[in-house]
Amino acid sequence: MSANISLNAVIIGAGPAGLMAAEQLARHNILVTIFDAMPSVGRKFLRAGIGGLNLTHSENKSDFLKRYTPVHQIEPWLKRFDADALISWAKELGIDTFVGSSGRIFPMQKKAAPLLRAWLKRLKDSGVNIETRHRWLGWDEHGNLRFQNSEGELTVRSEVVIFALGGGSWPRLGSDGRWMEIFRQRGINCQPFRSSNCGFNYSWSDNFQREQQGQPLKNVCLTSQISSKKGDATISAYGLEGSLIYGLSASIQDQISNKGQAIVYWDLLPDRSVTDIRGKLQNRRSKDSLSNMLRKQLGISGSKLALLKELTSKEQMQNIDALAELIKNLPQILPSCRPISEAISTAGGVDFEQLTEGLMLKSAPGIFCVGEMLDWDAPTGGYLLTACFASGVVAGEAAVKYLSQRSKTIGTSN
Ligand SMILES: Cc1cc2nc3c(=O)[nH]c(=O)nc-3n(C[C@H](O)[C@H](O)[C@H](O)COP(=O)(O)OP(=O)(O)OC[C@H]3O[C@@H](n4cnc5c(N)ncnc54)[C@H](O)[C@@H]3O)c2cc1C
C-alpha cells in the first residue's frame, strides 16, 4: 500500500530539538514538514520560560562539558554547537541574553514566547511546514509513518525522518514517552525512563509543613553519598525541590534504589567551621534564648532554623557539641522521589549504541533521533536545552548529508 503523502524530510516533535533540526534542513532548501501531537508547538519550552528560560550557562567549556552523562556522547554535539553558538543564534533572532548571578544565561526578557515566536516566523519564512494535532502512532507494515489527526489516520513516506519526541516527564505538555514502546517493538533498544532533576518526598510535621512550604533554604550545602553541592533548595508541601536538590537527584535516587531510602546531610553554614560554631554556642549569654542566639550569632533563622528544629531532638538542641556538629552535618532520610511526570527531565531513552555520530539509527538509514529522547542526563542550569539544540544541529546536518549522498547515488544509478 502506498502512503497518503510522500515527503523529503519529516520531523516528528516540535520542541527545541526538532525545530533546530528542521532549521538545518531548511537552510539547505530542503522542504521539511514538522508533525506534533499537540495543538501548538514547543509547550515544554514555553513552560521552561515560566522559570525565566535558562538557555545555557557561562562557565568554562571544560566544566560545562562535565555536567553531562555520558560525556563522550555529548562532547561532539557541543563541539559543533556550544553555549556561545546558542547565544549568537538567539541574537540573530533578536533575543539578547544576560548572565545571571549564578552564571546561568537567560534571554533579557526572561521568557520563551518572544524567542519561539521569532523562531517560528523564521522557520515558516524559510518554507518549513508545521502540522499540529498529528500524533505519530508508529509504522505500518510497509514502513510508512502513521499519524492520527482530526480526520482519521494519515500515512506518510519520507526519505528522512527525524524523531524529536522528548522524554517522559510533564506528559500534559506533549512529551508522554509513549514512543518508547513503539521503538522497542521495532527492535530499537531503549533504556527505561528515570526521573532526573526531580524533587523528593518527606513527611514534615504539620506545623512545619504549614509554615515553611514554599520557603527557600539559601546558601546551604547538601551531601548525598560522595557528592556535595552548595546552593539553594526549596521546602515544598511534599518534601524538597529546587536546583540544589535537582543537582543531587541522581545520587539520591541511586541510594533509594539500592537501599530503599536515601540519607542526605545538610550543612546549614557552609562558610563556617564546626569549631567556630561551637565557640559561638559556648559564648551564649544566659538571658538569650537558643533561637535568638542562633539568629544573632550565627545567622540561622527562618526556614534554616525551622529545618534544624524539625530534624533535631530537644536533647540534641540543648547539647552544644551535638548541636554544632548537627548544624554542619544534619541528617535527613528521604524515602522516595516524586513521580516521573513531575520531573524537570528524564534520563533513559534511545541507546547511543543504536546511533551513528550523526544520530542516525544504524538499523534504519534515514531515521534520526534527537533531544531528550536519547539516553543522556544533565542537571538544570541551561545544560538540558543546550544539548537539545546541539543534537538538533548535529542530526539536521547529518540528514542534509544523507539526502545529498542519496541523490548522488540515485543520480549515478539512473
Ligand atoms: C518545568 C520545566 C522547566 C524547565 N526549564 C528548563 C530550563 O530553564 N533550562 C533548560 O535547559 N531546560 C529546562 N527544562 C527542560 C527542557 O524544557 C527540555 O529538556 C526540552 O524541552 C526537551 O526538548 P526536546 O525537543 O527534546 O523535547 P520536548 O520539548 O519535550 O518536545 C517533544 C515534542 O514531541 C511531541 N510529541 C511527543 N510524542 C509525540 C507523538 N507520538 N506524535 C507527535 N508528536 C509527539 C510533543 O508534543 C513535544 O512537542 C525544563 C523542563 C520543565 C518541565
Ligand as a Chemical Component Dictionary entry (heavy atoms), coordinates in Angstrom:
data_LIG
# 
_chem_comp.id                   LIG 
_chem_comp.type                 NON-POLYMER 
_chem_comp.pdbx_formal_charge   0 
_chem_comp.three_letter_code    LIG 
# 
loop_
_chem_comp_atom.comp_id 
_chem_comp_atom.atom_id 
_chem_comp_atom.alt_atom_id 
_chem_comp_atom.type_symbol 
_chem_comp_atom.charge 
_chem_comp_atom.model_Cartn_x 
_chem_comp_atom.model_Cartn_y 
_chem_comp_atom.model_Cartn_z 
_chem_comp_atom.pdbx_ordinal 
LIG C1  C1  C 0 9.028  22.933 34.228 1  
LIG C2  C2  C 0 10.229 22.781 33.340 2  
LIG C3  C3  C 0 11.196 23.774 33.296 3  
LIG C4  C4  C 0 12.335 23.615 32.509 4  
LIG N1  N1  N 0 13.251 24.609 32.486 5  
LIG C5  C5  C 0 14.382 24.454 31.770 6  
LIG C6  C6  C 0 15.355 25.497 31.701 7  
LIG O1  O1  O 0 15.158 26.605 32.213 8  
LIG N2  N2  N 0 16.527 25.240 31.032 9  
LIG C7  C7  C 0 16.756 24.047 30.413 10 
LIG O2  O2  O 0 17.855 23.868 29.847 11 
LIG N3  N3  N 0 15.817 23.082 30.390 12 
LIG C8  C8  C 0 14.643 23.259 31.044 13 
LIG N4  N4  N 0 13.693 22.276 31.025 14 
LIG C9  C9  C 0 13.935 21.062 30.198 15 
LIG C10 C10 C 0 13.692 21.338 28.687 16 
LIG O3  O3  O 0 12.488 22.060 28.528 17 
LIG C11 C11 C 0 13.626 20.020 27.924 18 
LIG O4  O4  O 0 14.824 19.300 28.163 19 
LIG C12 C12 C 0 13.463 20.241 26.414 20 
LIG O5  O5  O 0 12.245 20.893 26.140 21 
LIG C13 C13 C 0 13.492 18.925 25.651 22 
LIG O6  O6  O 0 13.431 19.245 24.284 23 
LIG P1  P1  P 0 13.031 18.181 23.193 24 
LIG O7  O7  O 0 12.889 18.951 21.923 25 
LIG O8  O8  O 0 13.938 17.025 23.225 26 
LIG O9  O9  O 0 11.600 17.631 23.651 27 
LIG P2  P2  P 0 10.216 18.393 24.063 28 
LIG O10 O10 O 0 10.458 19.834 24.281 29 
LIG O11 O11 O 0 9.695  17.581 25.138 30 
LIG O12 O12 O 0 9.375  18.230 22.732 31 
LIG C14 C14 C 0 8.889  16.987 22.293 32 
LIG C15 C15 C 0 7.727  17.227 21.336 33 
LIG O13 O13 O 0 7.325  15.961 20.797 34 
LIG C16 C16 C 0 5.906  15.940 20.710 35 
LIG N5  N5  N 0 5.469  14.532 20.701 36 
LIG C17 C17 C 0 5.672  13.583 21.653 37 
LIG N6  N6  N 0 5.119  12.415 21.263 38 
LIG C18 C18 C 0 4.567  12.629 20.048 39 
LIG C19 C19 C 0 3.874  11.788 19.096 40 
LIG N7  N7  N 0 3.651  10.493 19.352 41 
LIG N8  N8  N 0 3.457  12.344 17.934 42 
LIG C20 C20 C 0 3.701  13.650 17.647 43 
LIG N9  N9  N 0 4.349  14.483 18.487 44 
LIG C21 C21 C 0 4.784  13.984 19.670 45 
LIG C22 C22 C 0 5.454  16.709 21.929 46 
LIG O14 O14 O 0 4.135  17.205 21.770 47 
LIG C23 C23 C 0 6.504  17.811 22.035 48 
LIG O15 O15 O 0 6.086  18.984 21.353 49 
LIG C24 C24 C 0 12.518 22.424 31.755 50 
LIG C25 C25 C 0 11.533 21.439 31.772 51 
LIG C26 C26 C 0 10.394 21.605 32.552 52 
LIG C27 C27 C 0 9.348  20.530 32.555 53 
# 
loop_
_chem_comp_bond.comp_id 
_chem_comp_bond.atom_id_1 
_chem_comp_bond.atom_id_2 
_chem_comp_bond.value_order 
_chem_comp_bond.pdbx_ordinal 
LIG C1  C2  SING 1  
LIG C2  C3  SING 2  
LIG C2  C26 DOUB 3  
LIG C3  C4  DOUB 4  
LIG C4  N1  SING 5  
LIG C4  C24 SING 6  
LIG N1  C5  DOUB 7  
LIG C5  C6  SING 8  
LIG C5  C8  SING 9  
LIG C6  O1  DOUB 10 
LIG C6  N2  SING 11 
LIG N2  C7  SING 12 
LIG C7  O2  DOUB 13 
LIG C7  N3  SING 14 
LIG N3  C8  DOUB 15 
LIG C8  N4  SING 16 
LIG N4  C9  SING 17 
LIG N4  C24 SING 18 
LIG C9  C10 SING 19 
LIG C10 O3  SING 20 
LIG C10 C11 SING 21 
LIG C11 O4  SING 22 
LIG C11 C12 SING 23 
LIG C12 O5  SING 24 
LIG C12 C13 SING 25 
LIG C13 O6  SING 26 
LIG O6  P1  SING 27 
LIG P1  O7  DOUB 28 
LIG P1  O8  SING 29 
LIG P1  O9  SING 30 
LIG O9  P2  SING 31 
LIG P2  O10 DOUB 32 
LIG P2  O11 SING 33 
LIG P2  O12 SING 34 
LIG O12 C14 SING 35 
LIG C14 C15 SING 36 
LIG C15 O13 SING 37 
LIG C15 C23 SING 38 
LIG O13 C16 SING 39 
LIG C16 N5  SING 40 
LIG C16 C22 SING 41 
LIG N5  C17 SING 42 
LIG N5  C21 SING 43 
LIG C17 N6  DOUB 44 
LIG N6  C18 SING 45 
LIG C18 C19 SING 46 
LIG C18 C21 DOUB 47 
LIG C19 N7  SING 48 
LIG C19 N8  DOUB 49 
LIG N8  C20 SING 50 
LIG C20 N9  DOUB 51 
LIG N9  C21 SING 52 
LIG C22 O14 SING 53 
LIG C22 C23 SING 54 
LIG C23 O15 SING 55 
LIG C24 C25 DOUB 56 
LIG C25 C26 SING 57 
LIG C26 C27 SING 58 
# 
